[in-house]
Amino acid sequence: MRLRRIAAEYQIAFVGSIWTLHWVFVTLFSALAMHYAYSQPVVKAVGYSLPPLDGWQGYVIQPMRNWDGFWYSLIAEQGYDYHPATTAFWPLYPWTMKLVSNLLVIRPEVAGYFLANLAFLVALVFFHRLVAREWGDGVARRATVLLAFFPTAFYFNAVYSESFFLLFTVLAFYWAKGGRWWLAALAAVLAGMTRNLGVMLAVPLAIIFIKQHWPVLRWHWEKPTRWPTDMLALALIPLGPALYLLYLWIDFGDPLLTLEAQKGWARQQGTPWTAFTMAFEQLRLGWLARLLESPTWETLTSFEVRNSFAEFESLDVIFAFLWIGMLAYSIRRLPFEYWAYSLVLFVLPLFSPSTIHPLMSVPRFLVVLFPLFIGLALLTRRRWLFPVVLIPSATVMALLIIQFSTWFWVS
């Protein structure tokens, strides 16, 4: 009876079915693309490459280990000492890959694939529960579906850290909202070891804490001994990046080596204005002109169109402006802690544009900004509007899966 109550409370059946549909969708398109579509040459990670996988793994896992999957597998197999450039990738995900790989005697990318998919399932369960507690089951269901079929949501299946980061950020909000501050802090620490921006969870968690304890803080602001002891949990949040920087100091003698490693992706200091200016300078819409001129399957699948779409900032610019629109829409519809978190994580990457792709990885960074999917669910309250958003989103997702599986750059 207890298991049934938990399953009903957390809507395990619904969330599990959405996760299954998502997994089947991604697996089907990635497997077909890798084996039947034109593929670019493999891009090695500082000379490191992965061997082909046999059997079902060749269809299911191999197309989802491309790009950063090579880097995470390299770190899991060889460690950070292999090359300083590996330090650009934060450690929790590859270290967990290594642990599972050693325990189960499987290849690191296979371990990474299963870890990513499991983390995504758990993240969806708690995301649905978090949204349902504040907005009701209808909004929670729409938000879950929209997140699972967002165009870049296939990264949650790939050998990437997106699933880990989504899981820990959702858990941090979920436990903070429930007043379980030490668990919330633990989730924030783990997020901070997964990605450099994880430490920014301090912003929304501080806002939630102040809201919950405002009467005490208001009347005893000058008496720290009267402050809630749970405030100590917030002080743990910087521990995540601190542990990684300490590791780099011990191993390499340079705690800021991870920042230096970003130059390998041609990142430089700048401003959001600089990032967008550079992006528009590189933007080319030749792929769109070709499709309008000859709207055929042959044109859509041609190298010219696929490469033009991949290399000339179209996806980055489109997604950046879509999410700016969602931020504007959500400002008065989401609690401040959700909106502030989304704003901070959207803006900060814009201060380090790349000369290769000025808005590099922005579409992938956006998929973990789960509050904006709550805003999107609120936007699609009208029954007719939900499929108007969902169908194009899933269609673009299928096209991006094909690109990713065949070594065309996506995000």
C-alpha positions in Angstrom: 0.0 0.0 0.0 2.9 2.4 0.8 4.4 1.8 -2.6 1.1 2.4 -4.3 0.6 5.7 -2.4 4.1 6.9 -3.4 3.5 5.9 -7.0 0.2 7.8 -7.0 1.7 10.8 -5.2 4.6 11.1 -7.6 2.6 10.1 -10.7 5.2 7.4 -11.5 3.0 5.8 -14.2 2.5 9.1 -16.1 6.1 10.2 -15.8 7.4 6.8 -16.6 5.4 6.7 -19.8 6.6 10.1 -20.9 10.2 9.0 -20.2 9.7 5.8 -22.2 8.2 7.7 -25.1 11.1 10.1 -25.0 13.6 7.3 -24.9 12.0 5.4 -27.8 11.8 8.6 -29.9 15.4 9.5 -29.4 16.7 5.9 -29.8 14.7 5.4 -33.0 15.9 8.5 -34.8 19.5 8.2 -33.6 19.8 4.6 -34.6 18.3 5.2 -38.1 20.4 8.3 -38.6 23.7 6.7 -37.6 23.2 3.7 -39.9 21.5 5.3 -42.9 22.2 9.1 -43.0 25.4 10.7 -44.3 27.8 11.1 -41.3 30.7 13.5 -40.8 34.1 12.2 -39.8 34.5 11.4 -36.1 35.9 14.4 -34.0 38.4 13.0 -31.6 39.0 14.5 -28.1 42.7 15.5 -28.1 43.6 12.4 -30.1 41.3 10.1 -28.0 38.7 8.1 -29.8 36.2 5.4 -28.8 36.0 2.0 -30.5 32.8 0.9 -32.3 30.2 -0.9 -30.1 28.8 -4.2 -31.0 25.3 -5.6 -31.1 22.4 -3.5 -29.7 24.9 -1.1 -28.1 26.0 -0.1 -31.6 22.4 1.0 -32.4 21.4 2.5 -29.0 24.5 3.9 -27.3 27.0 4.6 -30.0 25.1 7.5 -31.7 24.5 9.1 -28.3 28.2 9.2 -27.2 29.3 11.8 -29.8 31.0 15.1 -29.1 31.3 15.7 -25.4 30.7 12.0 -24.8 34.2 11.4 -26.0 35.6 13.8 -23.5 33.6 12.4 -20.6 34.6 8.8 -21.6 38.2 10.0 -21.8 38.2 11.4 -18.3 36.4 8.3 -16.9 39.0 6.0 -18.6 42.2 7.9 -18.5 41.6 10.7 -15.9 42.3 14.4 -16.0 46.1 13.8 -16.3 45.7 12.7 -19.9 45.5 16.4 -21.1 44.8 19.7 -19.3 42.0 20.5 -21.8 39.9 17.8 -20.0 39.6 20.1 -17.0 37.0 22.1 -18.8 34.6 19.3 -18.0 33.6 19.2 -14.4 34.1 15.9 -12.5 31.0 14.4 -10.9 29.6 12.8 -14.0 32.8 11.3 -15.4 33.9 10.1 -11.9 30.5 8.4 -11.5 31.0 6.9 -15.0 34.3 5.5 -13.9 32.9 4.1 -10.6 30.0 2.3 -12.4 32.2 1.2 -15.2 34.6 -0.5 -12.8 31.9 -2.0 -10.6 30.0 -3.5 -13.6 33.0 -4.1 -15.8 31.5 -2.2 -18.8 32.8 0.5 -21.0 32.7 4.0 -19.5 30.4 5.4 -22.3 28.0 2.5 -21.6 28.0 3.4 -18.0 27.5 7.1 -18.8 24.6 6.3 -21.1 22.7 4.4 -18.4 23.5 7.0 -15.7 22.3 9.8 -17.9 19.0 8.1 -18.7 18.4 7.0 -15.1 19.1 10.5 -13.8 16.7 12.0 -16.4 13.9 9.6 -15.2 14.4 10.6 -11.6 14.6 14.3 -12.5 11.3 14.1 -14.4 9.6 12.4 -11.4 10.7 15.2 -9.0 10.1 17.9 -11.5 6.5 16.8 -12.0 6.0 16.6 -8.2 7.6 20.0 -7.7 5.3 21.7 -10.3 2.2 19.8 -9.1 2.7 21.1 -5.6 2.6 24.7 -6.7 0.5 24.8 -9.9 -1.5 21.6 -9.9 -1.4 18.4 -11.9 -2.4 19.8 -15.3 0.4 22.3 -15.4 2.8 19.6 -14.1 1.9 17.2 -16.9 2.2 19.8 -19.6 5.6 21.0 -18.3 6.9 17.4 -18.1 5.9 16.7 -21.7 7.3 19.9 -23.0 10.6 19.4 -21.2 10.9 15.8 -22.5 10.2 16.8 -26.1 12.1 20.1 -26.2 14.3 20.2 -29.3 17.6 19.7 -27.4 16.1 17.3 -24.8 17.9 14.4 -26.5 21.0 15.5 -24.6 19.4 13.9 -21.5 19.9 10.5 -23.3 23.4 11.3 -24.4 26.7 10.7 -22.6 26.5 14.3 -21.3 26.1 15.8 -17.9 22.8 17.5 -18.6 20.7 14.8 -16.8 22.8 15.0 -13.7 22.6 18.8 -13.6 18.8 18.8 -14.2 18.4 16.2 -11.4 20.4 18.0 -8.8 18.9 21.5 -9.6 15.4 20.1 -9.4 16.1 18.3 -6.2 17.6 21.5 -4.7 14.4 23.4 -5.4 12.2 20.5 -4.3 13.9 20.0 -0.9 14.3 23.8 -0.3 10.6 24.3 -1.0 9.8 21.6 1.5 12.1 23.1 4.2 14.6 20.3 4.0 17.6 22.6 3.8 20.5 20.2 4.4 19.3 17.9 1.6 18.8 21.0 -0.6 22.4 22.1 0.1 23.6 18.6 -0.7 21.9 18.7 -4.1 23.4 22.1 -4.7 26.9 20.9 -3.9 26.5 18.0 -6.3 25.2 20.4 -9.0 28.3 22.5 -8.3 30.5 19.5 -9.0 28.6 18.7 -12.2 28.8 22.1 -13.9 30.5 25.4 -13.0 27.2 27.3 -12.9 25.8 24.9 -10.3 27.0 27.2 -7.5 24.5 29.8 -8.8 21.8 27.7 -7.0 22.8 29.9 -4.1 20.7 32.7 -5.6 17.3 31.0 -5.7 17.9 29.0 -2.5 18.7 32.2 -0.6 15.5 33.8 -1.9 13.5 30.7 -0.8 15.1 30.7 2.6 14.4 34.4 3.1 10.8 33.9 2.1 10.4 31.0 4.5 12.1 32.7 7.5 11.4 36.3 6.9 9.5 37.0 10.2 12.5 35.7 12.2 15.1 37.4 10.0 13.2 40.7 10.0 13.0 41.0 13.8 16.4 39.5 14.7 18.5 40.7 11.8 21.1 42.2 14.2 21.2 39.1 16.4 22.9 36.2 14.3 22.5 33.9 17.3 18.7 34.0 16.7 18.9 33.2 13.0 17.5 29.8 11.9 20.3 27.2 12.1 19.3 26.0 8.6 21.1 29.0 7.3 24.3 27.1 7.9 23.2 24.8 5.1 23.4 27.6 2.5 27.1 28.1 3.4 27.8 24.6 2.1 26.8 25.4 -1.5 30.2 26.7 -2.6 31.7 23.4 -1.5 31.0 21.8 -4.9 33.3 24.0 -7.0 35.7 24.4 -4.1 36.3 20.6 -4.1 37.0 20.6 -7.8 39.3 23.6 -7.6 41.1 22.0 -4.7 41.6 18.8 -6.8 43.1 20.9 -9.6 45.4 22.6 -7.2 46.7 19.4 -5.8 46.9 17.6 -9.2 48.1 20.4 -11.5 49.2 23.1 -9.1 46.6 25.5 -10.7 43.1 25.7 -9.2 42.0 27.9 -12.1 43.1 25.5 -14.9 39.5 24.8 -15.8 39.1 28.5 -16.8 42.3 28.3 -18.9 41.0 25.1 -20.6 38.0 27.0 -21.9 40.3 28.7 -24.4 40.5 25.4 -26.2 37.0 26.2 -27.4 38.0 29.7 -28.4 36.1 31.3 -25.5 37.0 34.8 -24.5 35.7 37.4 -22.0 33.0 39.6 -23.4 29.5 40.9 -22.7 26.1 39.6 -23.8 26.0 42.5 -26.3 29.3 41.3 -27.7 28.1 37.7 -27.9 25.0 38.6 -29.9 26.9 41.0 -32.1 29.3 38.3 -33.0 26.5 35.8 -33.5 24.7 38.0 -36.0 27.9 38.7 -37.9 28.3 34.9 -38.3 24.7 34.2 -39.0 24.0 32.8 -42.4 20.6 31.6 -43.6 21.7 29.8 -46.8 20.1 26.6 -45.6 16.7 28.4 -45.4 17.1 29.9 -48.8 17.8 26.5 -50.3 14.8 25.0 -48.6 12.5 27.7 -49.8 13.9 27.4 -53.3 13.5 23.6 -53.4 11.4 22.3 -50.5 12.2 18.6 -51.0 13.5 15.7 -48.8 16.6 15.6 -51.0 17.3 19.3 -50.2 16.6 18.9 -46.5 19.0 16.0 -46.2 21.7 17.4 -48.4 25.2 18.1 -47.0 24.9 21.8 -48.0 21.8 22.4 -46.0 22.8 20.4 -43.0 26.2 21.9 -42.8 25.0 25.4 -43.2 22.4 25.0 -40.5 25.1 23.5 -38.2 27.9 26.0 -38.6 26.4 29.4 -39.0 24.6 30.2 -35.7 21.0 29.7 -36.9 20.0 27.4 -34.0 21.8 29.4 -31.4 20.2 32.7 -32.3 16.7 31.3 -32.7 16.8 29.5 -29.3 18.4 32.5 -27.5 15.5 34.8 -28.7 12.8 32.2 -27.9 14.1 31.9 -24.4 14.4 35.7 -24.0 10.7 35.8 -24.9 10.0 33.1 -22.3 11.9 35.1 -19.7 9.8 38.1 -20.4 6.6 36.1 -20.3 7.5 34.4 -17.1 8.6 37.4 -15.1 5.1 38.0 -13.6 3.9 34.4 -13.7 6.7 32.5 -11.9 7.8 33.1 -8.3 10.9 35.3 -8.1 13.3 32.5 -7.2 12.4 30.5 -10.3 12.7 33.5 -12.6 15.9 34.8 -11.0 17.6 31.4 -11.4 16.6 31.2 -15.1 17.9 34.7 -15.7 21.2 34.1 -14.0 21.9 30.8 -15.9 20.8 32.3 -19.2 22.9 35.5 -18.9 26.2 34.2 -17.4 27.3 32.1 -20.4 26.9 35.1 -22.6 29.9 36.7 -20.9 32.2 34.1 -22.5 31.4 34.0 -26.2 33.4 31.8 -28.5 34.9 33.0 -31.7 33.9 29.7 -33.3 30.2 29.8 -32.3 29.6 33.0 -30.3 26.5 31.5 -28.6 28.1 28.1 -28.3 26.0 25.5 -26.5 23.2 28.0 -25.6 20.4 25.7 -26.9 21.8 22.9 -24.7 22.3 25.1 -21.7 18.7 26.2 -22.0 17.2 22.8 -21.7 18.2 22.5 -18.0 16.4 25.8 -17.2 13.3 23.9 -15.9 11.5 27.0 -14.6 10.9 28.2 -18.1 9.1 24.9 -19.0 6.7 25.8 -16.2 6.2 29.1 -17.9 5.7 27.4 -21.2 3.1 25.1 -19.5 1.3 28.1 -18.2 1.4 29.7 -21.6 -0.2 26.6 -23.2 -3.2 26.4 -20.8 -5.5 26.6 -23.8 -6.0 23.1 -25.1 -5.5 24.0 -28.8 -2.2 25.8 -28.0 -0.4 22.8 -26.4 -0.1 20.7 -29.6 0.8 23.9 -31.6 3.9 24.1 -29.4 4.6 20.4 -28.9 4.4 19.1 -32.5 7.0 21.6 -33.9 9.2 21.1 -30.9 9.3 17.3 -31.3 9.8 17.7 -35.1 12.9 19.9 -34.6 14.1 17.5 -31.9 14.0 14.7 -34.4 16.0 16.7 -36.9 18.6 17.7 -34.3 18.9 14.0 -33.2 19.8 13.2 -36.8 22.4 16.0 -36.9 24.0 15.0 -33.5 24.1 11.2 -34.3 26.0 11.9 -37.6 28.6 14.3 -36.2 27.1 17.5 -37.3 27.4 20.2 -34.7 24.2 21.0 -32.7 25.1 22.7 -29.5 
